[in-house]
Amino acid sequence: MMLRMNGMDMAVMSSMMQTTIMMCRACSAECMMHAEMSEHCRMCAMACDQAAMALEKMMGSMSEAMPVA
C-alpha cells in the first residue's frame, strides 16, 4: 500500500498498521504462554514483539512527516 503509484491514504495506512500491531501483540501474548515448553513459541513471541516495535517506530516517523488530517 505504501508504494502505490497514486500515493497512499495516511489514515488507511495508520489504521492498517495499528491493526497489525494489535495482532502482533496478541500473537506474542499467546506464544509467551507456551514459551517455557516450546522454543518455537518463544521465538515467535520475540519476532512478534520486534515486528510491533518496528511498526510503532515506522508510524512515529510517518506521523512526523505526514500528520493525519
C-alpha positions as CSV (number, residue, x, y, z in Angstrom):
1,M,0.0,0.0,0.0
2,M,2.8,2.4,0.8
3,L,4.2,2.1,-2.8
4,R,1.1,2.7,-4.8
5,M,1.6,4.8,-7.8
6,N,-1.4,7.0,-6.8
7,G,0.0,7.7,-3.4
8,M,-1.3,6.4,-0.1
9,D,-4.0,7.4,2.3
10,M,-2.3,8.1,5.6
11,A,-5.5,7.4,7.6
12,V,-5.9,4.0,6.0
13,M,-2.3,3.2,6.4
14,S,-2.3,4.2,10.0
15,S,-5.4,2.0,10.7
16,M,-3.8,-1.0,9.0
17,M,-0.6,-0.6,10.9
18,Q,-2.4,-0.2,14.2
19,T,-4.4,-3.4,13.5
20,T,-1.2,-5.3,12.6
21,I,0.4,-4.1,15.9
22,M,-2.6,-5.4,17.8
23,M,-2.3,-8.7,16.0
24,C,1.4,-9.0,16.8
25,R,0.8,-8.2,20.4
26,A,-2.0,-10.8,20.7
27,C,0.2,-13.5,19.0
28,S,3.1,-12.6,21.3
29,A,0.9,-13.0,24.4
30,E,-0.4,-16.3,23.3
31,C,3.0,-17.7,22.3
32,M,4.5,-16.5,25.6
33,M,2.1,-18.7,27.5
34,H,3.8,-21.7,25.8
35,A,7.4,-20.3,25.7
36,E,8.7,-22.4,28.5
37,M,7.6,-25.6,26.8
38,S,8.4,-24.7,23.2
39,E,11.4,-22.9,21.7
40,H,9.3,-22.2,18.6
41,C,6.7,-20.3,20.7
42,R,9.4,-18.3,22.4
43,M,11.0,-17.3,19.1
44,C,7.6,-16.4,17.7
45,A,6.8,-14.2,20.6
46,M,10.1,-12.4,20.2
47,A,9.5,-11.9,16.5
48,C,6.0,-10.6,17.0
49,D,7.3,-8.1,19.7
50,Q,10.0,-6.9,17.3
51,A,7.6,-6.5,14.4
52,A,5.2,-4.5,16.6
53,M,8.1,-2.2,17.8
54,A,9.2,-1.7,14.2
55,L,5.7,-0.8,13.1
56,E,5.3,1.6,16.0
57,K,8.7,3.3,15.1
58,M,7.6,3.5,11.5
59,M,4.3,5.0,12.5
60,G,6.1,7.6,14.6
61,S,8.3,8.6,11.7
62,M,5.4,8.7,9.3
63,S,3.2,10.8,11.6
64,E,6.1,13.4,12.0
65,A,6.5,13.6,8.2
66,M,2.8,13.4,7.2
67,P,0.3,14.2,10.1
68,V,-3.1,12.5,9.8
69,A,-5.7,15.1,8.7
